[in-house]
Amino acid sequence: MSLRHRRKGEVADLAENEVVDNETPKSRRVGVNPIAKVRIALVSVFVLAIVVITLHSLWNTGKGPTRMAMRSDIPSTRGSTIVVGGGLAGLTAAVTALEHGCRSVTIIEKNAFLGGNSAKATSGMNSVNTNESDSPDRFIADTLKAGHEINDENLVQMVAFQSAGALRWLRETLKLDMKDSTRLGGHSFRRTWRFSPMPDGRPQPVGWTIMKTLMDALKSDEYKDRLNIKLNSAVKGFLGSEENGVLGVLSESSGEMEEIRADAVVLASGGYCAGGDILLKYAGENAKFPTTNGPWATGDGITFGMEFGAAARDLEHVQVHPTSFVNKSDPFATTNFLAPESLRGTGGILVNGEGRRFVNELAPRDVVTNAILKNGFSLGTLLAEAKNDQGAEDRKGAWLVLSSEMVDSFGAASAGFYASKGLFSRFGSVHEAVKELEELSLEGLEQTIEEYVFSWKSGNPDTFGKDYYPSAGTLKDTAEYWIALITPALHYSMGGLRISPSAEILRKNGESGSSFSAIPGLFGAGEVTGGMHGANRLAGNSLLECVVMGRIAGERASSVSLKQLPPLVINQWTESRVRSMDSNNYHGYQTTYLELPSALHEVSQHFYAEPLSCLRC
C-alpha cells in the first residue's frame, strides 16, 4: 500500500477484509507459484528491516541527544548566507548555518567588534525548569501576561517549546555550564539560568560568556575557512526585490559601497533603544530616559527592512527597565549601567525616600517602572549640586536595598564590580546607611524591614501581591547592607519586523494587511523582529529568543539553495523529507526536523494556530 499526503480534513477509509466480487469466498487449497514466492520473500525482508530499524530507534531513545544525521540525497554543501549583526542572534545563526553545511557565511557588523548588547546581558536566559512543576504552557502564560496579551502567540509557543533545546545546545554543543537558576519578575517559576562563579570567585557574566564562546567556535578549524567577518561595515539596504526575494546586501565601509551577494540573508541587527529615527517617530515620549544600550542600537535594520517592503509591528512599544544605576557624580548621564533584574530576583527590595516599599519588586518590568515614576523621589532635588550638562528632564529615583546574603546569591564578585564604580554603597547597619544617604527615613526603613520579614514568615502575599520572598529573613539581621540609587532607563524595543515561527521576514499581502507572505531568502532573529514580547518583555526572554530564532534562521537560511523542494501551501499536504529526530522526550513532545523549502509560502495569521511545538520549521 502506498502512503499519500492528503489535503487537510480528508480521511482515508480502508475497509477491512474487503471482497471485490461481493461473493462469499470458498475454502480451497491453492498452490503458490515461483513468482509469488519471490514476492513473499521480498515483503518479508522489507518487514524485517522495518522491525530492526524500529527496535534500534526504541533502544536508543533517551540515551542522550540525537546528533544531526544528513541524508545522502540532500546536498552536504549548501549555499551562501549573509548575517547582518554580530550579537547573540547573529552569531547563533552563523554557527547554525555552518553546522548545517552552508558553503560560506559572511557576518557584517557596523562596529569594530562583535557582541552588541548581548554581551552586556547579566540576568540570564530563560528555559522551562524541568526540575520543578514548570511547563511550556506555564511559560507561555507568563510571557503573554507580561506582554499584555498582544504577543504573536505562534512565536511565543515556538520559543517556549524550543527553550529546553536551546539550553541543551548551549550546554552540550558549546559546553556552557548554565546550571544556576533564579526566579525573576513576572515568572511563576525559577527558570532563568546563569553561570556559577568561577572557582576563584570571579563572576561569569552571562552575555559575555556566551558571546565569547560563540566567537571562539567561529574561529575553530571546523568553520574558519567558510567564514568571513566584516567589521566596521554598515549595511544600507538589500539587493533584489520584495517579490523575487533578497539576493544580498549593499554595505558601506570607509566611505566605499560594496554589493555582497548570497543565497540568503539573516537580519539580526538589533533594536532602537539608543535613539534614532524609529524611536523618535514611534516612541518619542520615551526618549527622555537614559539608556542601557550601546550607541549602535539605532534600528537601522528595521528602517531598511521596511524600505524593502517588510512589515513591522509594535514599534511604539519600548521597555523602560525599572532599575539602572545612578552615578551620583553624573546623575543625568544619557547612558547608565543596568542594575540587573537578578538583584531583585535574589531578594533586593525597592524603597522611596520615606524608606517605604511601594511595589512588588518581582512584578513585570512595566509595572515596577510605573510604580517608581509614581512613588519615587526627584533626582534633581536629591542631587541638586550635580551638573545637568545634557539638559535632561528631571528623573525619578528609588533605593535598592540588599543584605549581604542576597549579594552572595547574586554574585559577590559581580556586585563588587558595581561597588568599585561607585554604584553600590555598603553599610554595617540601617542607622549607618541613613546617616549618609539623604532622602531616606530611618524610621520608615526599619518599619519596612519588619513588615517585609513578617510577610515572609506568614507565607501569605503582602500588600502588593508579592508571594515569593528570596532571602527575606536576612534583611533584619545581616552583616552588611548594600544600597544603590536607581532610576528607570530605556532597555529593549519590543517592536520590529514581522516574522513567522520559521524566522521568515514577512510582507503584507495587499493593503489590508490581514495576511502576510515571506520575502524569499530573508530571515530575521533577535531584537530587530517584533511580536514575541508584545507590549512588554518578560525578563530573561531576550537571550532565549536570540538563541531559538537564531538557530531556526540559520537552519532555514542554509536550506535556501534546496530549490528542488516543493513550496508549502496553506491547507494542503506537501511532501517533505525528515532530516533527523530528537529522541529526547520533553513533557510528552519529541522534535522532528524536516527539510523544508526556502521561503516561498504564504503565511496567514492562523497558519500556525495549531500546536507546532514538536515541529521546528
N, C-alpha and C positions, 0 to 999 in steps of 0.2 A: 504494500500500500504506500503510495507517495503522499507526503505531507505538503500541503499548500498553505501559503499565507492567505488569510481570508480578510475581507473587509470587516470593520468593527461591527459587531452585532450579529454576524452570520454564525449559524451553528451547523456543524457537520452531523447530520443524522445518519447513524450507521445501524442498520437492522441486524440483530444477531441471528445467525443460522438462516440467513435469507435463502429461499429456494427460488431459483429463476423460473422454472416451468410450472410453479404452483402445484405440482403433483407431489404426493407423499413419497419420499424416496424409499425404495425397497432394499432390503439387505441382500447383498450378493457379493460373492468373492471376486476380487479383481486382481489382475496381475500388474506389476509395476514395470514399465518398460525402461530401458537403459537411460534414456534422456531424463525421465522423471527422477531416476536415482541420482543423476548428476545435480539436478536442481535441488533435491533434498539435501545433498551434501553441502552445496554452496550456502544454502539457507542456514544449515546447522553451524557452519564455520562463522557466518556473519553473526548469528545469535550468540555464539560462544565468545566472539570478540567483544561484543557489546557488554556481556556479563563481566568479562575480565576488566574492561575499562571502568565499568561502574564500581566493581569491588575495589579496584585500585584507588578510585576517587574517594570512596567512603573510608578506606583505610587511612588516607592522608588527611581527611577532614579534621580540622582543629589542631593539626601538628605545626602550626605556625603559618605565617603569611605565604600565600601562593605567589611565586615570582612570575613576572611577565613572560608569557610564552607566545612568541610571534609565530603566526602560521607561515609555512614555507611559500604559500602563494600570495602573500602580502609583501610588497616591496620592503626590504630591510633598510634601504636608503631612501629617504623621502625628500621633500622639497626644502626650500629655504624659508626662514622665518626671521622677521624683524621684531624686536621687543623694544617698545618705547618706554623708558623709565627704568631706573636701577634700584627701586625699593623692593620690598618683600614680594609683592605680586609679580613684578617684572622678573626678578631673579628666579622665583619659583617656576614661572612659565618657561624661562630659558632652560633651566635644568631639566624640566619635564620634557620639553621638546627634544632635547639632546638624548634623554633616556629612551625616547621612542623613535630614535633613528633619524632625526632631522639632519639633512645633509650639511646645513650651515645655519648658525644663529648669530644675528648681529644685535647687540644691545646698544641703544643710543640713549645717552644721558646728558642733560644740559649742564650739569655740574661737573666739577673737576674730580668728583669722587662718586662712588656708589653708596647706597644706604638709604638716602632720603629720610623721611620722617620715621620710617620703620625702625631705623637704627636707634631712635630716641625712645622707643616704647619701653615701658617699665613694669606695668602691672601684670602682664601675662597674656596667654592665649586660651580661649575657651575650648572645651571639648566635653561632651557628656561624660559624667563621672560614673563609671560602671561599678565603683566601689560603694556607692550609695544607692538610694532608690530613685536616682535621676533617670531620665529617659529622653529620647529625642523630642517626644511630644511636649514634655515639660519645658525643655529648652526652647522649643518653638513658641510656646505660650509666653514665656518670659520676654523673648525677643519682640513679639508682636505687641505685648503690653507696653514695653518701653518705647516702641515706635509709634504709639497711639493708633495702632491697627491700620495704618496706611501703607505698611510694607508690601512689597511684592511677595506674597506668601509662597509662591513657587521657588523663589530664590532662597527664602528662609528655610523651607523644607530641604532643599538641596544641601545647603551649608550645614544645617543641624545634623542630618543623617550622615553626612560625609565627615563630620567633625572627628569621629574616632579614627577614621582612616588618615586624616590629616595629621593627627597627633602621632599615630603609628609610623607614618612616613618620616616625621622629624626624628622620632626615637630610633627607628630601625635602619632607615636608609642613611640619614645624616648623623646618626649616633649621638643625638642630643638628649640628655637625660633630664627631661622635664617631669619631675615627679612630685614637686610640692604644689599643693592646691590651696586656694582660698576662695571665699565667697565675697563677691563684690556687689556693688549697688545694683538693685533690680533683679538679682538672681535668687532663685529659691533653693539652690544647692551650691556646694563648693565645686566649681567646675572651671575655674580659671587657673591654668597651670603655668608654673615658672620654675627656675632653676634654684637648687640649694646653693648656699655659699660654697666657695672652694675650700679645701681642707685647711688652708691657712687663714680662712675667714674673709677673704676678698669676695666681693659680690660678683655675680654673673648676670649682668643686665640682660633682660630677655631679648629686646630688639637687637642690640649689638651682637650678642652671642649667636643668634640665628643668622643674621646677615653675614657675619664673619665666616661662619661655617659654609654658607652658600657660595660666598666668594672663593673660598678655598676649593670647594667642589668644582667650580667652573674652571679653576686653574689646573685641575688634575690632568694627568696624561690622557685619560679617557676622553676628555672633552676639548682640550685646549686647541687642537688642530681644526676643530669645526666651529670655533667661537671667535667672534670679532667684537671688541668693546670699543665704542667711540665715545669718549668723554668730551666735555666742552662743546657738545653738538646739540643744537636745539632744533627739534622737528617743527616745521612750519605748516605742513599740510600733507595730505595723502595724494598719491598718484592713482589714476584710474577714474572711475565714475561710480556714482551711487548705485546705478542699475547693474553695471557689469562687474563691480567689485573693486577691491583695493589691489593695486599692483606694486605698491611700495610707498616710500615717503620722500618728501622734499626736506632736506636737512641743511642747516646753516652752521658753519664753523669758521671762526676767524674771518667773518665777512664773506666767505665763499659759500655759494649754494651748490648742493650736490643732490642728484637723484639717486636713490638707493632702491633697487627693485628686489622683490621677493615674492614667493607664492602666498605668504600670509603675513599679517601684521597683528601683534598683540599690543594693545594700548594699555599701559599701566603707569600713566604719568602723574597720578596723584590728584589731590583736591585743590581748594582755593581759599584756605583759611589764613593765608599770609597776605591777602589783598588781591588787587587786580580787578579787571572789568566785571567778571562774573559775580564776585562778592558785592561790589558796589551796585550793580544793576538789580540783583535779585534779593540780597540780604543786607543792604547798605546800613540799616539801623544797628547792625552788629559790628560795624567797622570801628566803633568807638572802643571796643575791648582790646586789651593786649592779646597777643597770640602766643601759642606754644610751638607753632610751626616754624620750620626754616623758611628763609626768604624765597625759596624756589616754588613754594606751593601757591601758584597763581592761576591754576585752572587752564593752562594753555591747551592741554589735550581736549578738554571739553569744548573749548572755543573752536578749534579747527575740526573737531569731530562734528559739531553742529553745522559748520560751514559746508562740510562734505555731504550733509543730509541725515546724519544720525539724530535720532530722537533723544530728548533729555527729559528728566523728571525731578521734582522735589528740589529744584535749585534754590528755593527760598529757605530751605531748612539747613541751618548750620548748627553745630553743637558748641555751646558755650560751656566749657568744663567748669565745674564749681570751684576747683582749687588749683590755682597756680601760686607759686611762692612770690611774695613781695620782698624785693630787696630794699631795705629801708633807706639806703643811700641813693636809690633810683626808683622810687615807688611808681613813677609814671612811665616806665620803660615800655616800648612797643612790643618787646618780646620777653616772656618770662619762662623760667623753668617750671615744668609741670610738677605739681605736688601729687604724686601718683594716687590713683584710686585705692591701691592696696594699703596706703597709710590709714584709710578709713576701714578697709576690709579687714585689717588686723586689729581694729579696735579704736582708732582715733575718733574723738568727738569734736564737734564744732560749737563754739560759744560766741556770743556777741559781747559788746562792751560791758554789759552787766554781769558777764560770766554765766549767762543762761543759754542752755540749748534751745534750738528753735526748729529743728527738723530731724527726721530720721536720716542719719548720715548714710545709710545704705539704700535710700530710695533711688530711683532713676536719676540720672545726672541733671536733667532739666528741672526736676522737682527741687533738688538741692540748690541749684543755681538760683532759681526764682526766690527761694527762701532767703538766701544770702542777700540778694538785691533788695528784698523787703525788710529784713531784720538786721542787716549788717550796719557797721558804722562807717563814717566818711574817712577815707584815707587822707583827703585833703586837710581835714581838721586834725587828725591824729599826727600827721607828719607835715605840719604847716610850714616848717622851715625847709622842707625839701624842694628842690628845683623842679619846675614843670616845663622844661625847655620845649617839649613836643606840643604844648598847648592842649594836652589831653583833658577830656572831661573828668570830673571827679569820679572816683571809683569807690565801690563798697567793699569792705573787708570784714574778716572774722578771724578768730583764733582757732587754730587746730592744735588739740591737746592730746598727747600720748604719754603713757607710762613707759618706763624703760623696758618692761616685759613686752609691751606692744612693739616697741622699736626692735627688740631682738627677733620677734616673729616676722617683722617686715624685712629685717636685714640690717644689723647694726652698722656694717661697713657702708651700705648704701646711704643710710641716714647720716652717718659720719661725713660722707661726701657733701651732702647738703649743708651740714653744720659748718664745714670748712669754708663754704661760700657765704657764710653769714645768714643762711636762710632758716636755720633752726637755732633756738636758744635753749640751754639746759639749766635746770634749777633743782636744788635739793628739796624744795618744799613749795607748796602753793603760796605761802607767805612771802618767800623769797621771789617768786615769779611776779606777783602783783606789785612789789616794790619797784621793779624795773620796768614793767610793761604798763604803759598808760592805757586808759580806756579799758581797764579790766578790773572788775569789782571782786575783792577778796570774799566778801560775804556771799555774793552770787555764785562764785565758782565753787566754794565749799559746799553750798547747798545743792548745787547741780550734781556734784560728785556723789553726795549722799543719796539723792533721789535716783541717780543712774544705777548705783550699786544695788539699791533696794529693788528696782525693777528687774534687774538681772536675777537677784535671789528669788523673786516671786515667780519667775518663769513665765510671766504674762507680758503681753505687748505694753509698751509705755504710751504716754500721751500722744506721741507722734506715730504710733503704729509699729515701732521697732520691736522685733521679737527675737533678734539674734544679737548677742552681746559678747563678741570675742574679747577675752581677757579683761572683762569689765571689773572684776574684783580687784585687779591690780591698781586701779586708779586711786583707791583710797589709801593704799599702803605700798608705795613704790620708792625705790631708792632715788629715782630721778624723774623729773618731768621734762618732756621735750615739747616745746611750744613754738609754733610758726605762725606768721602773719600771712593770710592767703586772700586772694581775690579771684573772681571768675575770669576766664580767658577763652578766646576763640581756640578751638581744638580740632574739629573734624567737620567735614562737609558731607552731609548725607546725600545731597543731590548729585546727579551726574548723568552720564549717558545710559540709556536703557540697554539692558542685556537680557538674553534668555538664560535659563538654567544651564545651557550648554556654552555660556560665555560669549555668544554671538552678539555683537553690537547691532541694534535694531534701527530700522527706519519706519516712518509712518506709511501706511497704505492709504492713500487718498487724504483728503483734507480733514475728515472726521477724526482720524487718529484712533479709531476703535480697534484697529488691528495693526499688526506690525510684521515686517519681514526682515530677515537677516541680510546685512550687507555682505556679499560674498567675500571671504578671505579676511574679514576684520573681526577681531575678538577683543574683549576688554576684561580687566580684573582690577580689584582694589578700589581706592577712593575716587578714581576717575568715573566710576559707574554709580548709578543710583538705583534705589528700590529695596535693597536688602535691609536697610536700617529704618526706613520710614521717616518719621519726624524727629527721632532721637535715637542715637546708637546705644545699645547695651554694652556696658564695659566689657572689654576683652574680645569683642566680636570683630575688631578691625584686623588683627593679625590672623584670626581664623579665616575670615573672608578672603584675605590675600592668599593664604595657602590653598584653600579649597578651590576658589575660582581661578587662581594662578595655575594650579595643576590641570584643571579642566581646559583652560585656554591653551596651555602648552600642548596638551594631547590633541585638541581639535586642530590647532594650527599645524601640527605635524602631519595631520591626515589630509590636508587640503589637496595635496598632489594626487590623491587616490581618485582620479577623475572617473574611473570605471564604475564606481559605486552609484546605484540609483538614488535619486533625491527622496527625501521624506515628504509625504503628502498627508495633510490632515485627514483623519478618519479612514485611512487606508493602511492595510498591512504592507510592509515593504521588506523585501529580502535583506538580510544583513548577515554579517559573519561574526561569530563570537571570537574575541581575541583571547580572553582569559577569564577565569572565575576565581573570586576570592573565597576561600573555604572558611574564613573566619565568620562564625555565626554571631551576629551582633543584634541583640534584642529581637531575635526572630528574623532578621534580614541578612541576606547574603548579596554580594555585589557581582553582577555580570558586566563585563566590559565588552562593548561591541565596536566593530569597525563601522563607523557611520560616514556618510558623505560629507563633503565640505559644505559650508554654509549656503545652502541653496533653497531651503524650505521655508514656507510661510509659518509664522508664529502668531497665534491669536491669544487673547487674554486667557482663554480657557484651555489651551492646548495641553498645558502641563498640570491641569487641575487634578488629575488622578495621581495617586501616590507613585512617584517615580524614585522614591528614596533608595531603592535597591538597584536602580539603573543609572549609571553615570553616563550621560550622553556626550 
